[in-house]
Amino acid sequence: MARWTCELCGVLFTRDRSGARRIRFCSQYCYHKWRDKENIKTGQFRPGMVPWNKGLKGICSSPGTCFKKGIVPVNKMPIGTVRIRFHRKCNDLRAWIKVAEPRKWRELAKVVWETEWGRSVPPRGIIHHADGNTMNDNPVNLVLLTRAGHMDVHRHEFRKISA
């Protein structure tokens, strides 16, 4: 064990070295008293201090790794791209289509139904796949149901799970 001298009270003290920082004070009390004496407040600027980035609007500290204007990322998908991914609520595969920028995706079944019928899906409406295959987005396979009607169609599945 090494011996140190407290910078505030001058007392000799011993402590195991823990970490790379120099040990300067014998206790938390001395450390906080020293901060009060030096008028150090955590994370605050004192009157008259100027931040290092004053007047440097839009500074890029590492220009080699920053995005440049006009450069399109290699993974950018054009509008109309169809992707297959899991639906977050029912955890089955669905087709999604990119309909707008930036990153605006919708379920392909809803888009197909809306183009077929010429109106949007009501807020409480659900597009149901009649044959049970969620990847079959053929317009004749899509049915608009209320939440209650959709529950009636799938009620037998829930009864099997709970039994």
N, C-alpha and C positions, 0 to 999 in steps of 0.2 A: 504494500500500500504506500502510495506517495503522499507527501505533505504539501499543502498549498497555503498561501496567505490570502485572506479575504480582501478584496479590493476596497470594500467599504469600511469595515471595522478593524482590519489588520490582524485578526485572530488567526493563529495557525490551526489548520484542520486537516483531517485525513478522509479520503473517500476513494472507493474503487473507481477507476477510470471507466466510464461507460459512454462510448461513442467517440467521435473524432473532435468534438469541440473542447476547447480549453475550459477547465474548471476555474471560475473566477470568484465565486461567492460561497460563503459557508452555509447559507440557508436561503430559502425562498424569501424570507423577510428582508435580508440584506440586499438581495437582487431587486426586489420591488422598491425598497428605499432608495437604491442607487438610481433606478429609473425615474422615480419622483424627483430626485435631486437634479438629474440631467434634463428633466422636463421631456421625457420620451413617452409618447402616447402611441399605442399600437395602431398601425395602419393609417395614421393621420398626418396630413401636411401641416407643418407649423407656418404661421404667417410669414410671407416673403419667400417661401420655398417654391421653386418652379419645377413642374414635372418634366421628365426627360423627353417626352414626346410633344411638348407644346409647339404648335405651329407645324406639325408634321402630319397633316390630315392624309389618311390613306397610305401611311408608310407600310412598306412590305419589308420585314426584317430578313426574309430569306427568299429573294426573287427567283432563285432557281427552282423552287418547289411551289410557287404560287400559280394559281390559274391565270391564264392570259385571256384577254378579250378576244372573242371570235373563234376560239379553239373549242371544238365539240368533243366531249368525252367519247372514248371508244365504245362504251357500253350504253350509249343513248339510243333509245328505241323510238322509231318514228310513229306518228299517229296512225292507228289502224293495226298495230302489232297485237297479236293474240298470244297470251301466255297461259300456261296451265299451272295453277297453284291451289293450295288448300284454302277452303273457306274458313274464316276464323271462328264462326259460331258452330257449325255442324261438323267440321273436321273431315269433309269429303272434297274430292277434287272438283274444281270448277274452272271454266275458261274465262279469262279476263281480257278485255280489249282496252287499248290506250285510246282515249277519246279527245284529250286536250293536253296542252303543255301548261305548266310543268308537272309531270308525274300525276296526271288525272286518269285513273283507271276505273272501269265499271264492269260489272258482270256481263258477259256476252249474252246470256239468256235474257236479261232485262233489255239490252239494246236491240236484240232481235225481235222481242215482243213489241217494243215501242215502234220499231220501223214497220212491223207487220200491221199493227192496229192503228198507228198514227196518233197515239196519245201516250202520255207518260204513265208509269205505274203509280197508283195512288200511294200516299204515304204509309198506310197500314196494309197495303197489298203485298202478296208474296207470289212470285213466279214459281210454279210447281212443275216438275218434269213428270209427265204422265206415265212414262214407262219405267221410272225409277232410276234411269241412267242420267246422272248429272252432267255428263259430257255430251249428251245428245241435245244440241240446241236447235234442232229443226223446229220451225214455227208450229207445225201440227202437234208437236210433243209438249209445247209450253201452254200452261193453263194459269190464268190469274185467279187466285183464291184469297179469301180473307184469312186472318190468323186462325179464327175458329174453324173455318172450313179445312184449312191445312192440317190442323190438329186432328180433325175427324178422319182425314185420310190416313194419317200416320198413327192413330191411336193404338192399333193392334201391335205395332212395334214397341211401344212403351209398355204395354201390358206384358209382353214377353220378357222384357228386361226386368221389370219389378217382381215377376213371379218366381 
